[in-house]
């Protein structure tokens, strides 16, 4: 209910109707009606065709998608805004694999060193920045959740010396934190960056469930290299001192606690009670393994429409969606091409139609607008993280991101959940746009699913840029208001499977048109406003990342 609480606090619920009413110039209102469901359908038909082989980055099929989007931008009158005057921004992707033969051992306080069985006891993550990892007799420390948040009066690292040591952290969820804080601090990238900042040489992530299998990476893990050839973006690597990243089973965690001043039951119990339970562990860890790399070039596609204000045209509103999907994989019911029709050809189609709306305006909005179709979302938000960190325009000039990721066009759109809008002033634009289109706004029904940090808008947030992602609401025409049940059944059969196909798929193209209209109206208002969006006072993400 945070959206409603924010609305009340901001005075929007009690404000005059005009405060939430959007009045458009006639030319803009007329242009809004030009969105044709058939055009969205045509985009998805092409992008989800078997010829594109699932749009895996670095493959000819993905390049076909890149060429299609660039051609559509050119057709719509959208200028190129990529590298060297073209429509593309090159993203060098590095897929890293752990070579066979990793040697890992544990030296207890007393007795001989013991090998750790790779797979059931421990696994390691490939290192994209260091081909050979070698850690010899490194001391071990247990650092709870691996969270350092003195501003929230919680710090697993308080009084704990981890320099040159391997930090062990539990992956059980930190339930004592509010949703925003939990989403940020439980993110593996945050855990690794925190450990590196404190001088650790490694991090071991302890599984919270006895029956869970440790992660292995037969397809490798993907990062992006910057222009200097060094790792610029990664979900599993923190440049600095934390060179070893691994995962251990609950049984291995108990083994590491043997002889410590406390045991795992008391330590984990204290954490669940909201108290830090950090402790030095008596043993030492040795590890030696190598990583091999497969580097390929992939591309973000970037188009631009220049704003009309001589000053504000140097600032940019971003409309984004990810262009990639999963490629070809294990066959399900005889089909092995993961076409990604809903995920995320529909989002790409929406951005293409939004670009057409802007391009058709004789009087452009004050700010400029960027349209960014990104690579590597399915690999860990890689393309969006690269663009948000190293954009093709000055980063400070990016004022907001309106992202579209799998809008789920399977039923009429009557209500929306604006993930992330309640963190910034963007909620005002969302509210006005939704009212204009007669759409209800609903709070996130699944805050524990971390949906806000799992799509490309989060890459902009961590660079200090307010961002949001519109998802479907639960409202239905029959009054049962149970759309989420229908969607969950659909997802179970379709999501990340070859069955997410255009042929035989379920689509409501009129809902797609309304999604495009809504996101256009949100972005258009931001592009027209004199002031750029701001983080809400006291907002966690604004305080953490705002500039």
N, C-alpha and C positions, 0 to 999 in steps of 0.2 A: 504493500500500500504506500510505498515511499513516494510514488508519483503524486498521489492525492495529498499526502502530507506536505509535499513541496508546493503544490498548487495553493494549498490553504495558507502556508507560511508566506508565500510570495504575494498573497492577496488576490490571486487570479480568480479564485472561486467566488469571492465576494465582489469582484470588480464589475463595473458596468459591462453590458454585453459587447460594447464596442471594443473593449480591451482584448477580447478574444475573437473579434470579427476581422476577417481579412477582406479588404476591398482591393480588387485588382483593376488596373486600367483595362478598358474594353479590349484592346489589342491582345493583352496577355490572357484574359479570360477566353477570348475566341481561340487563341493559339492552343490553350489547354485542351480544347475539344477536338484537336486534330489527331490525338493519339488513337491509332487504329489497332484493335486487338489482332487483326490479321497480320500486321507488320511484326508484332511481337512473335506471333506463331512462326512467321517465315524465318526470323533470326534463329529461333530455337531449333527449327527443322534442320537448318544448315549446321549449326554448331554441335548438335547431338547426332549427326549422321555417322554411320559406321566408318565412313572414309576418314574421319578425323581420329579414329582409334582411341577415343577417350581423352584426347587433349593432354597427354602427359608432357610436361615441360621438357624441352630438349629433343622432341621427336618431330618428324614431318607433320604429324597430325596437329600438334600444337601450333606449328608455324602456319598451317592453313587457317587456324583460328585467328592468329595475329594478323595475317594478311586480310582476312575478312573484315575484322574490326577497323583496320587502317583504311580499307576501301570505303567502308560505311562512313567513317569520319570525313573522308574527302568528299564523298557524295553529299553529306549533310552540310558542307561548308565549314567544318571544324578544322582549325589550323593545327599543324603538327607541333608538339611541345616536348618531344623526346630528345635524344642525344643528337647533336650535330644537325639540327634542323629537320630531323625525321620524326616519325610517329613512335619510334621505339626507344626504350631505355634498356640497355643491355644489363642483364643480371647474370653474373657468372655463378652457376650453382655447383657446389661441391658435395657429392654423395660419398660419405666416408663409411668404410667397413672395418670391423675388427678382424685382423688376420688370425687364422688358426694358430694355436700354440700359446695362448696367453698363460703366463705363469703367475699364480697368485698364492700367497701363503700367509699364515698367521703365526706369530711367535708369542705364545702366552708368557705370563710373568715367570712361570717356572716350567721347565721341560723343553722338549725339542720343538722346532718349527713344524707346523702342520699345513699340508697343502689344502687349499680351498677348492672344492669341486666346482668346475665351471658349469653353470646351468642351474643345478638345484641349490647351491649355496651362495653363489655370487656370479654376476655378469658385469661386464664393463661396457661403457659407451665408447664408440670410436671418437678419436680426437681429431677435429678437422684442421687444427692449427699446428699440430705437433705429431709428425708421423710415428715417433717412438716415445712411449711413456715408460719411465723407469722410476719407481719409488722404492727405496731400500730402508727397511726397518723404521718406518715412519710411526711415531706415536699416534695413538687414537684417542679421540675425545667424543663424548656424546653431547650434542648440542640441541636436544629437544626437537623442535620443529625446524630449527635453523633460521629462526626469525630474530631480527634485531630491530626493535621498534620502541626505542626509549620514549618517543613522543606519545606512545600509547601505553606507557608504563609497563612495557613487557620487553625483555631482552634475554634471549637464550645465550648470548655471548657475554653477558655481564660477568666480569671477574674470571673469564675463561681465556686462557692463552692457547690459541690454535695455530700460531705461526709455525710453519714447517710441519704441521700435523695433518692427519686425515680426520675430517669431521664426519661423524655418523649422525644422521637425522631420521626421524620417523616420518612416514608419509600418511599417518592418520590425520584426518582433518582437524585443524585448530578451531574447534567449535566455539571457543570463548570470544572469537572476533565477529564483528558484524560482517555482512555479506561482502561489502566492498573490500575491506581489509583482508578478509579470508581469501578472496579471489586473487588479490595481488601477492600476498605473502606465501600462499600455497603453490604459486607458480614455480615450476622447477627452475626457470631462468632466474627468478628472484633469489631462490635458495642458493644457486651457484654463485651469483654475483655477490651475495652477502658473505659467503665463505671466502671467496677470493679477496674481498675487501679487507677481511680480517687476517689474511695471510696464510690460509690453509693451502696445502699442496694437493688435497683431494677431498672428495665428498662421496660418502656411501649413503644411498637412499634406502632406508629399511622398510620393507613391505609391511603393511598394516594387517594383512589377512593371511592366515596360515595356509590357506588353500590356494592362494594366488601364485601363478607362475611368474618368475622373474622375466623382465623384458629382454628379448634378444632382437637383433636387428638384421635379419636376413636380407632385407632390401636397403640396408644402410640408413644413415641419418643425413639430412640435407642441411647445408648452411650456404651462405652467399659470401663471395669474396668481393672486397672493395677494389677500386682502381689500383691500389698499391699491392694487390695480390694477397693481402692478409684477410683473415675472417672478419667481415663487417657485421654479419647478422647470423645468429644461431640461437636455437632454443635449448641446446644441450652443451654449450661451451661458453665459459666466461674467460675472456682473455685476462691474463695475469698469472697468479700462482697456482690456481686450482687446475692442475693438468690431468688428474685422475678423477673420473666420474664413474661410479658403479652402483649396482643395486644388490642388496643382500636380503636373504630370507629371514623370517622371524627366528628360525632356529640358529642362524648365524649370528643374529643380533644377541641372542642369549649367550652364545659362545663368547662373544666379545665382552659381555658384561661379567663373565666369570672372574671372581676375585675383586670386583669393584666395590666401592663403599655402599652401593645400593644395587638392586636388581631391576630387571626390566619391568616387572609387575608394579613395583613402587614408583619407578620413574615415569612410566606411561600413565599410571594413575594420577600422579601429581600434575602431569600435563593436562589431562582431562579435567582436572580441578582448577585449571587456570594458572598454575604455578610453574615457573621454569624449573627444570630438573637436570640441568647440565652437570656432567661429571667426567673427570678423567678416567679413561679405561686403561687397565694395566698392561695390555698386550701391544704388539706392533704389527704393522702390515707391510708386506713387500709385494710389489706388482711390477710386471714387465710385459708389455704387449706392443704390437705395432698396428697402425691403421694404414689402409690403402685408399686411394681416392679415384673417383671418376668425376672429372670436371666437364660440364657442358654449358653452353651459352643458352640462356632463355631470355625472354623479353617481357617487360611491362609495356603496354600500349598507352600513349599519353596524347590527348588532344586538348585544344584550348580555344576558348572564345574570349576575346579581349573586351573588358568592361568599358563603359562609356564615360566614367568619371576620370578626369586627368590625374587625380591622385590615387583614388581607390582602385583604379584598374591595375595597380601594382600589388594588390592583394588578391588571394585566390580562394574560392570555395571549391572543394573537391567532391565530385560524385564518383564513387568507386564500386567495383565488383571484381571478383576473381574469375579469371578466364580459364584456368586449368581444371583438370579433374584427374582421375586415377589411372587412365591408360587401359592397358590390357592385363587381366589377372586371372585368378582361378575362375573356372566356369561354374555358373550357377544355372541350373535348368538348361544346359546346353549353350549358354551365351557367356562369352568371356570378355566382351568389350564393355567397359564401364563408361557409358556415354555421357552421364552427368547432365541430363536434360533439365531437371529441376535444379541440380547442384553443379554448375551454377549458370547454365546457359540462359535460364530465365532472368537472372540478375544482370548478365551482360546485355541481354535484349532490352532490359529496362533502361540501362545507362545509355544505350544507343538511341532509344526513343527520347530520353531526356535531352540528349545532345541535339536532337532534331528540334525539340521544342525551343531551346535557347536560340539555336541558329535561325529559326523562323521569326524571331522577334526583330522588328525594324529598329526599335529602341532597346539596346542591350542594357542589362542591369549595370549598376555602378561598378561593382567588382568584376574581375575576370573569373572565369570558371574553367576548372580542369576536369577532364574525364579520364579516369585512370582504370584500365583493365589489367589486373595484376596476375603475375605468375606465382606458383609455389605456395598457394594458400593451403592446399592439402598436405604440404610438406612441413607445415608449422608456421604459417603466415609469413613466409620468407620474402615474397615479392613486395608485399605491402610494407613490411619492416624496412626493406631496402629503400623503397621510395620515400617513406616518411623520414628516414634518417638522411638519405642522400637524394633529395628531390631534384627535379630538373629546373626548378625555380628556387629562389632563396627560401630556405625553410621557414624563416620568420614570417614570410608572406602568406603562409598557409593559415587560414583562419578557422576552417571547419571541414570535417569530412562527413558526408552522408553516404553510408555504405549500404549495398544491397547484396545479401547472401541468401540464396535459396528462399525466396519469398513464399514458397509453397502454394502454388496456384492450383488448388484442387477444389475450391469452393468460393462462393461470393465473398468479397471482402467487405465486412461490416464494422470491424473493430481492429485496432492495431495495438501492439506493444512496442513502444519506442525505447529499445534497450540503450541505455546510456544517456538519454535525453535529460533525465532528472539530475545529472551531475553539473549541468551548465544552463546558461540562458537559452540554449537551443530548444528547451521544452516549450518556450513561448511560441516559437515558429511552428513547432509540431502541433501544438494545440490549435492555433489559428488555421493551419492547413487542414487538419483533420475536421474541424468544424465546417470549413468551406466545402468539404467533400462529404459532409454528413457521416463521418466515421467516429465511432466511440474510441476512447483511449482507455486501455486496461493496464494494470500493473503486471510486472513479470510474474507469471504463475510458477516459475521454476527457478528461483534465485540461487538455489544450491547447485544448479547445473552449470554455473559459471559461464552462461552463454555470452555475456558481455565481453569476456576476455578471449573467447574462442573464435572470433571472426576478425576480419581485417581492420575494422575500426579501432581495435585495441592498439594496433601498431601506431596509429596517429596519437592516441591518448598518451602513450609512453613518451612521445616527443612533445607533450604539452599542448596538443591541439584538440579542442573539444570535438567529439565525434559521436555518432549514433548509428543504430542499425534497426530498421523497422521490421518487425515480425508480425505475423497474423495474430488477431485476437481470438477470443472464444465465442463471440456472438454469432448466432445463426438465425436465419429468416424464420424458422419454425418456433423460435422462442425457447428451444431446449438449451441453447448456449453451451453446446458440447463439442464444438469444432475440434478441440484438442484431442478428444477421444478418436475422432476420425483420422486426424493427422498422425497420431501415434500408431494406429493400425497400418496406415499407409507407409509410414517410415519403416516399420518392422519388415515390410515386404519389399521396399524399394530403395531406401537410403543407402548410399555407397554400395550398390549392387548393380549388375548389368541391367536389372529391371527398371532402373531410372533412365528410361529410353523415350524417345519421341513416339516411335511406333508403338501403339497399344497403351500409351501413357494416359494419365488423367490430368487434364488441364482446364482451367477456367480462365480464358484469355481476357475476358472483361475484368476479372480481378487483377490481372497483370497490368491492364491499362490504368486501373485506379492506383496501383502501386506506383507506377511511373509518374502519374499526375501528383500524387502525394509527395514523393521525394523531390520532384521538380519544384513544387511550391515551397517546401522547406528550404531548399538551396536558393531559390529565387529571392526569398525574403532576406536571407543572410547576405546575399550579393547586393541587395538594395539598401540594406541598413547602413546608417552612418557609422555606428559603432560595431566593432567586431564582437563576436560571441565571447562571453566571459564564464569562467568557472564559478559555481555558486560559492558563496562565502562559507568556509569551513568544510568544503567538500574534500574527501580523502584524496581522490585522484588529482584534483586541482592543486592541493597542498603538496602532493608528492611530485607532480610533473609540471605544473603550471609555470609559465615563464613570464 
